[in-house]
Amino acid sequence: MINMTDINKFLSDVQKALKHDRQNNGGKSNYDRVKGDLRRLFERNAAAVGELADSVFEYWENEYIYKSADLTWEPSEENQNRLAAYLAFLENSDEYQELISDADWEEFGRLVNFEAEDLDVGVLQDLMRILVSKGAY
């Protein structure tokens, strides 16, 4: 059984990292300064899926952060919640899943297939069951 992360605690930790960055930089945010902290936080919380966590984080970053008009305000609250939804998916939880688009599910299907041989069988079965239920395959 996977150790469940408290998704709200994860969100709180993300918000603390962002607040800390603003406090140390005259009230201004900068995604490039916080992205390493956010990546480590995400990977630590999704440790059960190994490299898949890194792939999902990169997808989130490329699809939702770097396409933003202004990185100063990223990750926005919506994108923070989206990242929490992705973490919930990786942990076999359905929190925030309404924030995951059909395109996201399809990409998760590709990423899970790519990382499948490195995943624990139970974890893989849980992820595949969710992906099938979401029409990712």
C-alpha positions in Angstrom: 0.0 0.0 0.0 1.3 3.4 -0.9 1.8 5.9 1.9 -0.8 8.6 1.2 0.4 12.2 1.3 -2.0 14.7 2.7 -2.6 16.7 -0.5 -3.6 19.8 1.5 -0.3 19.6 3.4 1.5 19.4 0.1 -0.3 22.5 -1.1 0.5 24.3 2.2 4.2 23.4 1.7 4.1 24.8 -1.9 2.5 28.0 -0.6 5.1 28.3 2.2 8.0 27.9 -0.4 6.4 30.6 -2.6 5.8 33.0 0.4 9.4 32.4 1.6 10.7 33.3 -1.8 8.7 36.5 -2.0 9.8 37.5 1.6 13.4 37.0 0.6 13.1 39.0 -2.6 11.3 42.2 -1.9 7.8 40.8 -2.3 8.4 39.6 -5.8 8.0 36.1 -7.0 10.1 34.3 -9.6 9.3 30.8 -10.8 12.9 30.2 -11.8 13.9 30.7 -8.1 11.3 28.3 -6.7 11.1 25.6 -9.3 13.9 23.5 -7.8 12.2 23.5 -4.4 8.8 22.7 -5.9 10.3 19.8 -7.9 12.0 18.4 -4.9 8.8 18.7 -2.8 6.7 17.0 -5.5 9.2 14.2 -6.0 9.6 13.6 -2.3 5.8 13.4 -1.9 5.5 11.0 -4.9 8.5 8.9 -4.1 6.6 5.7 -4.6 6.5 6.3 -8.4 10.2 7.1 -8.8 11.1 8.8 -12.1 7.5 9.0 -13.1 7.1 11.9 -10.6 9.8 13.8 -12.4 8.2 13.3 -15.8 4.8 14.4 -14.5 6.4 17.5 -12.9 8.1 18.4 -16.2 4.8 18.0 -18.1 3.1 20.3 -15.6 5.9 22.8 -15.9 6.0 22.8 -19.7 2.2 22.6 -20.2 1.0 25.1 -17.6 3.9 27.2 -16.2 6.1 28.0 -19.2 3.1 28.8 -21.4 2.0 31.5 -18.9 2.2 35.1 -20.1 3.9 36.1 -16.9 6.2 33.8 -14.9 6.2 36.3 -12.0 2.8 34.9 -10.8 3.5 31.3 -11.4 2.5 28.9 -10.2 -0.9 30.5 -9.9 -3.3 29.1 -7.4 -5.0 27.1 -10.2 -1.6 25.6 -11.2 -0.7 24.8 -7.6 -4.0 23.0 -7.3 -3.4 21.2 -10.6 0.0 20.0 -9.4 -1.7 18.7 -6.2 -4.2 16.9 -8.5 -1.3 15.3 -10.3 0.2 14.2 -7.0 -3.1 12.8 -5.9 -3.3 10.8 -9.1 0.2 9.4 -8.6 -0.9 8.4 -5.1 -4.2 6.7 -6.2 -6.3 9.4 -4.7 -9.1 11.3 -6.4 -8.6 14.7 -4.8 -8.7 17.6 -7.2 -9.2 15.3 -10.2 -11.6 17.7 -11.9 -8.6 19.9 -12.6 -7.0 17.1 -14.8 -7.9 17.6 -18.4 -8.4 14.9 -21.0 -5.1 15.9 -22.6 -3.5 15.5 -19.2 -4.9 12.0 -18.8 -3.6 11.0 -22.2 -0.1 12.3 -21.4 -0.2 10.5 -18.1 -1.0 7.3 -20.0 2.0 7.8 -22.2 4.3 8.6 -19.2 3.1 5.6 -17.2 3.7 3.3 -20.2 7.2 4.8 -20.6 8.0 4.3 -16.9 6.0 1.0 -16.5 9.0 -1.4 -16.1 10.4 0.7 -13.3 7.2 0.9 -11.3 6.1 -1.4 -8.5 3.5 -3.8 -9.9 0.8 -2.7 -7.4 1.5 1.0 -8.1 1.4 0.3 -11.8 -1.9 -1.6 -11.5 -3.5 1.3 -9.5 -2.3 3.9 -12.1 -3.5 1.9 -15.0 -6.9 1.3 -13.4 -7.3 5.1 -13.0 -6.1 5.8 -16.5 -8.5 3.3 -18.0 -11.4 4.7 -16.0 -10.5 8.2 -17.3 -10.3 7.1 -20.9 -6.6 7.6 -21.3 -6.2 4.5 -23.4 
